[in-house]
């Protein structure tokens, strides 16, 4: 992985460290940004945590709970629900801990996932099998190729190892409603992004994702440029949530097309530094674009407005539930405790 996060385990017990990771110190901030959890979301939060507690105690040697990583997934889950009704099929690319998948299958969606990380992939398998009652097609052990899967029932999951996803002339015959590549587009290698753009273009699929990922290696404006060159436009973008659709789709009406022609250089360049200095950075920077003229943007805005009138469960009740389930007076993860000890990150 580009950011060198440990992604390999030798023993099953080591998977305990992947229960709630990469969101250290953000529990309260995530609840604040969500405005709390609806009663339905809290019921899902409880159910997933009960499964996680059972898995970790039985298989990893110690009962654990999940806070921030699951809260982060609830954000994109809310917006996927605003756009797609239960029964839709969502492809989660790079699922991390896998909690978006757990939320979706428990809510009646068909779910696909693929990941290159060994540790996260195995943990996803354990989690998905626990919450679906075993309704998981695991292509790491199933002899079939991805192209041979043509149907998936609501509430079931299809788990795809990278070696069955990244193949020449990949043809996905399972009908998909959208792809959700969260927190990762800026972390893809050039080859990986090129492959996925080819797959997405062939599918004519909508992308719905939370954030671009770390831009230390590849800036968001360059990924937006690649999306534009592949024929995609922005139906919605607010600085965090992005909805990108093919420019010839019905949902492209009222979408924003890049680049901003008033800021686009007339000359092509061949390095990130030259691109940035020449103005491509400004011309293709992911925009803030919220327009009722686009049907998908309108659905998101209507959903956000409706949520403001819904009673929410706050941080105190959520934290209390987690402490009771864990049986300890804290919900800090091992990584958070370490970060607090050395004086960085979580406080």
N, C-alpha and C positions, 0 to 999 in steps of 0.2 A: 504494500500500500504506500502511496506517495508520502503520507505523513508519518510513516514508520510506527504506527500504533501496533502493538503486539497482536498478531492475528493467527497464531498457531498454538495448539495445545498438544500435549503428549498423553495426558490422562483426562478422563471425563470429569474428575473432580475440579480440574482447573477451569471448567466452564463457568463456575460460580462467579468469576470476575467479570463475566460478560452480561450479567443480569441487568445492571444499571450503569452503563459507562458512556463516556464521551459527552456527558451533559453535567459534569461535576459543578456543584454550587449554584445550580439554576432552578432548583425546585420552586422557590418562592417567586422568582421572576417569571417562570412559565405560568404559574397559577394566575399571577397578576395580568399577564398578557392575554390569557384565556378569559379573564373575568370570573374565574371559578369553573366548576363543572356542573352541567345540567344533571338532573337526577338520573337520566338514562345513561349519560356518560359515566357517572359515578358508579352505577351498577356494573358497567363494563369494566371500569377500573378495578372494582373489588373482585370481580370474577377472574380477571387476568392475574391479579396479584395472588389470589388463592391457588391458581394453577402454578404460578412461579414459586410460591412458598413450598408447595408439594414437590415439584420437580427438584428444587435446590436441596431440600432436606433429604429426599430419597436418593438422589443421584450425585449431588455435589458435596454432600457431607455436612451442610449447614443451611438452616432456613434463611432465605433472603427474600426481600421485597423489592419492588421497583417503583421509583418515584419519578424523577426528572425525565428519564428516557421515555417512559410511557406518556407523560404529559406532553412532551414534544410531539409525539405521534398523534395525539388527540387533535392538535392544531390542523394538520393536513387531513386527518380523518373527517373533521367537521366540514371542510371545504369539498372533499370528494362526495360527501353525502348531499351537499347542496347541489351538486352537478349531476349525480347519478343515483338512481333508486336502487334499493336492494335487488339482487339478481344480476346486476352489472358485473363485468369481469375486469379486474384491475391488475395490471402488471407492475409490481414493485421491484425496481431495479436497484440493487445495493441496499437491502432492507436493514442492515445493521443488526440490532437486537431482535427485530422482527415484530415489534408491537403494533405497527400499522396493520400488518397481516392478521394479527389476533383480533384487533378491533373490527376489521372488515368481515372476517369469516363468522364471527359471533353475531354480526349484524345482517347476515344473509347474502353477502357478496361472494362471488367466485374470485379466487385469488391466485396469482402467479408470482413467484419470486425467484431471483437468481442473484448469487453473490460469489465473489472471488475469494473471500476470506474463509479459511478452513474453520476457525473457531466460531465465528458468527454463524456460518452455515450449519454447523452441527447444533448449535444452540437453537437456531430457528427451527430445525427439524423437531427437536424436543418440545419446543413451545407449541408449534402448530399441531403436532399430534395430540398434545394435552388438551388444547382448547377445542379441537374438532372431534375428539373422540376417535382419532385414527383415520379421519377422512383426508389423508394426504397421499398424493401420488409422488413418490420420491424417485426422481429420475436418476439419482446417483446409484440406486440399486435396481430400478426397473430397466429392463433391457430395451425398452422403446426409445426412439428418438423423439425430440420435441415435436417435429412435424407430424408424427403419428397420433398425437393427442388432439382430438377434434371437438371434445365436449368436456365440460366440468360443471358439476352440479353446484348450485348456490350453497355456501357454507363449507365448501371443500377447497383444498389448496393443492397446487401443482408446484413442486419444489424442483428447481432446475440447476444442476451444477454447471459451472462455467464451461466445462468441456462439451456440454451438450447444447449450450446457448451460442457460444462463439465458434461457429462452423461456417465454412464457405456456403454462399447461397442459402442462408438461413431462411426457411419458410415457416412462419407460424400460422397454422391453419385453424387454431382455436380462435373464435371471434373475440376480439378485445374491444373494450370501450375506451380505455386510456392507459398510458404508461405514467408511472409516478417515480421519477429519478431524484429523490430528495437528498439535499446536502452533498451532492457528488459531482455535478457536471464540470466544475472547475478542477476536480481532482482526477479526472480521467486523463489517460495518456492520449496522444493524438490518434494513435491507431484505434484505441477503444472508442473514442468519440466518433471517429470516422465510420467504424463498423456499426455503431448504434444508429447514427444518422441514416445510414443506408437501410437498416431494418425499419426504422420509424417512417422513412419516406415511402418504402415499399408498402407498409401497412396503411399509410395515410392516417396516422393515429394522432390523437391529442395528447399533449404532455401537460400534466398538472403536478407541480412540485413546490416544495418548501425550501427556499434558499438555494444558492448556487454552489455551496461548499466553499472550502478554503481557496482563496484566490492567490495564494503565495506563488504558485507555479504558473497557473493559467488564469488570467483575469476574466471576469464575467463578461466584459464587453467583447472579448474575442470569441467566447462561446456563443454569445448572441449573434455575432457576425456569422459564425458557422451555421447556426440555425437559420438565419436569414438566407444564406447562400443555398441551403438545402430546401428552401421553399416554405419556411414557417413564418407566421406572424403572431403578434402578441394580442390575444383576446383580452387579457387582464394581467396587470402587474402592479404590485403595491410596495415594492421594495423587499418583500419577503415571499409572498405567494405569487406564482407565475402560472399562467395558462397560455400555452402555445399551441397553435393549430395550423394545419396545412393551409396555404393561401388560397386553395381552390375549394375548400370545404364550405358548407353552408354556414358554419359557425364562424367563418372569417369575416362575415359582414360586420362592419363597424370596428374591426380590429386595427391595430397600429402596425404599419409596415415600416421596417427599418431599411436603410439608414435614414437619418434626418438629412435630407438632401442639402440643406443650407450649411451643414457642417461636415459634409463628406469631401475628403481630399480627391482631387482628380487623378492623382498618381498612385500606383500600387507600390508597396514596400515589402520588405522580406525579413524583418525582425520585429520583435515585440517593441523594442525601444523606438524604432523608426515609425511603427504604427502609432504608438502613443504620441510621439512628437508631431506627427503629421495631421493628427485630428481624428483618426479612426476611433480613438478611445471615446471621444465625445459623440461621434456619429452613431456608434453602436452600443453605447452604454445602456444596459437594461433600463427601460423607462418606468416611471410611475404612470400607469395608464388605467383609469377606471371610467368606463363610458357605458351608459345605459343602452347605447345603440347596439352593443354586442350582447347576444343572448346569454352567453356564459358569464360575462361580466355582470350583467343584470341579475342573474340568479345568485351570484356570490353576494352582491350588495344587498339584495332582498333578504338573503339568509342572515347576514350580519345584522341587519336592522331588526329582524324578528328575534334574534338571540337576546337583544337588549331588554326584551320584556319577559324573558324566561328566568325564574328563580334559580340562583346558583348556589352551589356548595363551595365553601371557602377553604382556605389553607388549613385552618385549625382542625376542622373535621377530617379532612383528608390525611393530615399528618397523624392524628389520633388513631385513625383506622390502621395506618401502616405500622405504627408502634405496637398496637395491640396484636396485630397479626404476626409481627416479627418477635414479639415478646421481649422487647428491649426499649429503654427510654430514649432511643435515638433512631433516626432513619438514615444517618450518614453511611455512605458506602466506604469500603476499605480505601479506595482511592481518595475520597474526600477527607478521610481521617489523616491519610498520609500528607495530602496537600496542606491541610491545616497545621500539621506538625512542622512542616518545613517552611510554612509561612507564605504560601502562594495559592492563588485560585480561591478555592472555597474557604469561607470563614466560619 
